[in-house]
Amino acid sequence: MTHQAQARIAATYIRGGTSKGVFFRLQDLPASCQQPGPARDALFMRVIGSPDPYSAHIDGMGGATSSTSKCVILSKSTQPDHDVDYLYGQVAIDKAFVDWSGNCGNLSTAAGAFAIHAGLVDPARIPDNGVCVVRIWQANIRKTIIAHVPVTNGQVQETGDFELDGVTFPAAEIVLEFMDPSDDGDDGSAMFPTGKLVDELEVPGVGIFKATMISAGIPTVFVNAADIGYTGTELREAINSDPAALARFEAIRVAGALRMGLIKTAEEAATRQHTPKIAFVAPPADYTASSGKQIQAADIDLLVRALSMGKLHHAMMGTCAVAIGTAAAIPGTLVNLAAGGGERSAVRFGHPSGTLRVGAEAVQENGQWKVTKAIMSRSARILMEGWVRVPGDIL
């Protein structure tokens, strides 16, 4: 019996924010994977090591969490006034599935840095020392992201003293601007797909809950922690070790997806695991973060916990942070009320690993709310570069 040799593909392994992913230039992918389809999905799953019934990713680059089971493709932009097109794939851990329905806000940070590293930004736009403004077209959701990437001696500066809760070591700060982050139409209704800031969401077999359902950064369903039996100070183990709790959260997520019009039947949720996100909010309270750091209620505006790919996230997804900042800026949403209500341009919220500040610019036009951009700071660092190898029969 003969076996094909392994193929090698140029790739870079990068931490962006509180996530990690395998980055590719489109031109470096095998010809069969340069277009969307089963070949590309099969490659990304094999690179990550999915599907893995052991949920360990021993035979792949994944880290067996939603934060570390990601692949990214960058290419010269096809859009006017943009530098790069950024396409993101969330690889399921135990299923043969790659979800292309949303963005990763954390890896958006790395996309800006990698665009410079990979030679995809016009050298004339890169200063010898200063900040390079990388104009990113997020191809999954068709939105613009502006990354302000520090440059030293003509190269991306990766080391620095910017600290990000959920990341062990400091690095250089990269400021991200998510432009027009909502999916709003002319009447603003698409940002709130149901047309309401707060809904009564009926979840079969679970109950009826108040919910803010918003599509900004990433479609997200927000509920009050107290309404579902939590305080908002929970860490991962309190949720992820409870199968019944995870099942309830998935039921809420599916009900929200149906109300938001993201799916037509509950069964479709299995093919849309990345979106929408489900998050619960609460007013500020003291708690101990997963690192042991003491978080004081006086230092935050509210508490938020969010689930990604069926598990409580160890920190906060960048796109969900955009949704938090956007919802917080609009008086009357559950997020805004948990933060104390009123108009606000920024919030600092507590998550399992610590705190994060996110800003959003919201204006009301003709009785409808519109968010022009959301802003937050992250960091990125190349962990390894070279080639990733996969069995030849995958291609």
C-alpha positions in Angstrom: 0.0 0.0 0.0 1.4 3.4 -1.0 1.0 6.6 0.9 1.4 10.2 -0.4 4.1 12.3 1.1 3.1 15.3 3.2 2.6 18.6 1.5 4.0 21.8 2.9 2.3 25.1 2.7 3.8 28.5 3.7 2.0 29.6 6.9 2.5 31.8 10.0 1.2 31.1 13.4 0.1 34.3 15.2 -1.4 35.4 18.4 -3.9 38.2 17.9 -5.6 39.6 21.0 -6.7 36.6 23.1 -6.8 34.2 20.1 -4.3 32.3 18.0 -4.6 31.3 14.4 -2.8 29.9 11.4 -2.4 32.6 8.7 -2.0 32.1 5.0 -1.5 34.3 2.0 -4.0 33.3 -0.6 -1.3 33.0 -3.2 0.5 30.4 -1.1 -2.5 28.0 -0.8 -2.7 25.0 -3.2 -4.7 25.9 -6.3 -7.6 23.8 -5.2 -7.9 25.8 -2.0 -7.7 29.3 -3.5 -11.5 29.3 -3.9 -14.1 28.6 -1.3 -15.4 25.1 -1.1 -14.8 21.6 0.3 -11.1 21.5 -0.6 -10.3 24.6 1.4 -12.5 23.4 4.3 -10.7 20.0 4.3 -7.3 21.7 4.3 -8.1 24.0 7.2 -9.6 21.1 9.3 -6.5 19.0 8.8 -4.2 21.9 9.6 -6.1 22.5 12.9 -6.5 18.7 13.6 -10.3 18.5 13.3 -12.6 16.8 13.7 -11.1 15.3 16.9 -13.3 13.0 19.0 -10.7 13.4 21.8 -11.1 17.3 21.7 -7.4 17.6 22.1 -6.0 18.6 18.7 -2.9 16.5 19.3 -2.5 15.9 15.5 -2.8 19.5 14.4 -2.1 23.2 15.1 -5.3 23.8 17.0 -5.5 24.3 20.8 -8.8 22.5 21.3 -10.6 25.7 22.2 -12.7 28.1 20.1 -9.9 30.7 20.7 -7.2 28.6 19.1 -9.1 26.7 16.3 -8.9 29.4 13.6 -7.4 29.9 10.2 -7.0 33.1 8.2 -6.4 34.0 4.6 -5.1 37.4 3.5 -4.6 38.8 0.0 -4.2 42.1 -1.8 -7.5 43.8 -1.5 -10.1 43.7 -4.3 -11.8 46.7 -2.8 -11.0 50.4 -3.5 -9.1 52.2 -0.8 -8.3 49.0 1.1 -4.9 47.3 1.5 -5.9 43.7 2.2 -8.9 41.3 2.1 -9.1 39.3 5.3 -11.1 36.0 5.4 -11.6 34.1 8.6 -12.6 30.5 9.2 -13.7 29.2 12.6 -12.8 25.4 12.7 -15.1 23.2 14.8 -13.3 21.0 17.2 -15.3 17.7 17.2 -17.2 18.2 14.0 -16.2 18.3 10.3 -17.1 21.9 9.9 -15.6 25.3 9.1 -17.9 28.3 9.9 -17.4 31.3 7.6 -20.4 33.3 8.9 -18.6 35.9 11.0 -15.4 37.6 11.9 -12.8 37.2 14.7 -12.1 40.6 16.3 -9.0 39.4 18.1 -7.4 38.1 14.9 -8.3 41.3 13.1 -5.4 42.7 15.1 -3.1 40.1 13.7 -4.5 40.6 10.2 -3.2 44.2 10.2 0.3 43.1 11.4 0.5 40.1 9.1 -0.5 42.2 6.1 2.7 44.2 6.6 4.9 41.2 7.4 3.6 39.3 4.3 4.3 42.2 1.9 0.7 42.9 1.2 0.8 46.6 2.1 2.4 49.1 -0.3 5.9 49.8 1.0 5.3 53.5 0.3 2.6 53.5 3.0 4.9 51.9 5.7 6.9 54.5 7.7 10.4 53.8 8.9 9.2 54.7 12.4 5.6 55.5 13.5 2.2 54.0 12.9 1.1 52.3 9.7 -2.6 52.5 9.0 -3.7 49.2 7.5 -7.1 49.3 5.7 -8.6 45.9 6.0 -11.7 44.6 4.1 -13.3 41.9 6.3 -14.6 39.6 3.6 -16.8 37.5 5.8 -19.0 40.4 6.9 -18.1 42.9 4.2 -17.0 45.6 6.6 -14.0 47.9 7.0 -11.5 47.6 9.8 -8.7 50.1 10.3 -5.6 48.8 12.2 -3.1 51.2 13.6 0.1 49.1 13.6 3.3 50.4 15.3 6.4 50.2 13.1 10.0 50.5 14.2 12.9 50.5 11.7 10.5 49.6 8.9 9.2 46.5 10.7 6.1 45.7 12.7 6.8 46.4 16.4 5.6 43.4 18.3 7.2 43.9 21.7 6.1 46.6 24.1 4.5 47.3 27.5 0.8 47.1 26.6 -1.0 44.6 28.8 -4.1 42.8 27.8 -6.0 40.7 30.3 -6.2 37.2 29.1 -2.7 37.4 27.5 0.2 36.5 29.8 2.9 38.8 28.5 2.9 42.5 27.4 3.3 43.5 23.8 2.9 46.5 21.5 -0.5 48.1 21.3 -2.5 48.0 18.1 -5.6 50.2 18.0 -8.5 48.8 15.9 -11.4 50.8 14.5 -14.4 48.8 13.4 -16.1 51.1 10.9 -19.9 51.1 10.6 -19.9 47.8 12.7 -23.6 47.2 12.6 -25.6 45.6 9.8 -28.1 48.5 9.9 -30.1 49.4 6.9 -31.6 52.8 6.1 -34.1 52.4 9.0 -31.7 51.1 11.5 -33.8 47.9 12.0 -31.1 45.5 10.9 -28.8 46.5 13.8 -31.7 45.3 16.0 -33.2 42.7 13.7 -36.4 42.5 15.7 -36.8 46.3 15.7 -36.6 46.5 19.5 -33.9 47.3 21.9 -35.2 44.7 24.4 -37.4 41.7 23.5 -39.2 38.9 25.3 -37.4 35.8 24.0 -39.2 32.5 24.4 -36.9 29.6 24.6 -38.7 26.2 24.3 -38.2 24.0 27.4 -36.2 26.8 29.2 -38.4 29.9 29.7 -39.0 33.4 28.6 -36.2 36.0 29.0 -35.6 39.6 28.3 -33.0 39.9 25.5 -31.2 42.5 23.5 -30.4 41.0 20.1 -28.0 43.1 18.1 -26.0 42.7 15.0 -22.8 44.8 15.5 -19.3 43.4 15.2 -21.0 40.0 15.3 -24.7 39.0 15.9 -25.1 38.7 19.6 -27.9 37.7 22.0 -27.6 39.5 25.4 -29.6 38.3 28.4 -29.4 39.4 32.1 -27.3 37.1 34.3 -29.8 37.2 37.1 -32.6 36.0 34.8 -30.7 32.8 34.1 -29.4 32.1 37.6 -26.0 33.7 37.4 -24.2 36.7 39.0 -22.0 37.6 36.0 -18.8 36.8 38.0 -18.6 33.2 36.8 -15.3 31.8 35.4 -15.1 29.1 32.7 -15.2 26.1 35.0 -18.6 27.1 36.5 -20.2 27.0 33.1 -18.1 24.6 30.9 -18.2 21.8 33.5 -22.0 21.8 33.5 -23.5 20.1 30.5 -27.1 21.1 31.4 -26.0 24.8 31.5 -24.3 24.5 28.2 -27.5 22.9 26.7 -29.6 25.8 28.1 -27.3 28.4 26.6 -27.4 26.6 23.2 -31.2 26.6 23.4 -31.2 30.4 24.1 -28.7 30.9 21.2 -30.9 28.9 18.8 -34.0 30.8 19.8 -32.2 34.1 19.3 -30.9 33.0 15.9 -34.4 32.3 14.8 -35.8 35.6 16.1 -32.9 37.5 14.4 -33.6 35.8 11.1 -30.2 34.2 10.9 -31.7 30.7 10.5 -35.1 29.5 9.4 -35.2 26.3 11.4 -33.6 25.2 14.7 -31.7 22.4 12.8 -29.8 25.0 10.8 -28.0 26.2 14.0 -25.7 23.2 13.8 -24.3 24.7 10.6 -23.9 28.1 12.1 -22.0 27.5 15.3 -19.9 30.7 15.2 -22.9 33.1 15.1 -24.8 34.4 16.9 -22.9 34.7 20.2 -24.7 34.4 23.5 -23.7 36.6 26.4 -25.0 37.5 29.8 -24.6 40.8 31.6 -24.8 42.2 35.2 -24.0 45.4 37.1 -20.5 45.7 38.5 -19.3 43.5 41.3 -16.0 42.5 42.9 -14.6 39.1 41.7 -11.4 37.2 41.3 -10.3 36.8 37.6 -8.9 33.5 36.4 -5.4 34.7 36.8 -6.0 35.5 40.5 -6.2 39.2 39.9 -8.7 41.0 42.0 -11.3 43.0 40.0 -13.0 45.8 41.9 -16.6 46.8 41.1 -15.5 50.5 41.2 -13.1 49.9 38.3 -15.6 48.6 35.8 -19.0 49.6 34.4 -20.5 46.2 34.1 -19.9 42.4 34.0 -20.1 40.4 30.8 -19.6 36.7 30.1 -19.9 35.3 26.6 -19.9 31.9 25.0 -18.1 30.9 21.8 -18.7 27.7 19.9 -20.7 26.3 22.8 -18.3 27.1 25.6 -17.7 30.1 27.9 -14.9 32.1 26.5 -11.8 32.5 28.7 -11.7 36.3 28.1 -13.8 38.1 25.5 -14.1 37.7 21.7 -13.1 40.9 20.0 -16.2 41.0 17.8 -18.4 40.5 20.9 -16.6 43.4 22.5 -17.7 45.5 19.6 -21.3 44.3 20.2 -20.9 45.2 23.9 -19.5 48.7 23.2 -22.2 49.3 20.6 -25.1 48.1 22.8 -23.7 50.0 25.8 -23.7 53.3 23.7 -27.5 53.0 23.1 -29.7 53.9 26.0 -32.2 51.2 26.9 -30.4 48.0 25.9 -29.7 45.4 28.5 -26.0 46.1 28.2 -26.6 49.8 28.6 -28.9 49.3 31.6 -26.4 46.9 33.3 -23.8 49.7 33.0 -26.1 52.2 34.7 -28.0 53.6 31.7 -27.7 56.9 29.9 -25.6 57.8 26.9 -22.0 56.8 27.0 -19.1 56.6 24.5 -17.1 53.9 26.2 -17.3 51.2 28.8 -14.9 49.0 30.7 -16.4 45.6 31.4 -15.2 42.7 33.5 -14.7 39.3 31.8 -13.3 36.0 33.2 -9.7 37.1 32.6 -9.9 40.7 33.7 -11.2 43.9 32.1 -11.4 45.4 28.7 -12.3 48.9 27.5 -14.2 49.4 24.3 -15.6 52.6 22.8 -18.4 53.3 20.3 -19.6 56.4 18.6 -23.4 56.3 18.4 -25.8 58.9 17.0 -29.5 59.0 16.7 -30.8 59.9 13.2 -34.5 60.2 12.4 -35.4 58.3 15.6 -33.0 55.4 14.8 -29.6 54.7 16.4 -26.6 54.4 14.2 -23.1 53.5 15.3 -20.3 54.9 13.1 -17.4 53.0 14.6 -16.2 51.0 17.6 -12.7 51.2 18.9 -10.5 49.0 21.1 -6.8 48.1 21.7 -5.3 44.7 21.3 -1.9 43.3 20.5 -0.4 40.7 18.2 2.8 38.6 18.0 4.1 36.1 15.5 4.8 32.8 17.3 6.2 30.7 14.4 6.6 31.0 10.7 7.6 28.7 7.9 5.5 25.8 6.6 2.6 23.8 7.9 2.5 20.2 6.7 -0.6 18.1 5.9 -0.9 14.6 4.4 -0.9 14.9 0.6 -4.1 13.0 0.1 -6.0 16.0 1.7 -5.2 18.2 -1.3 
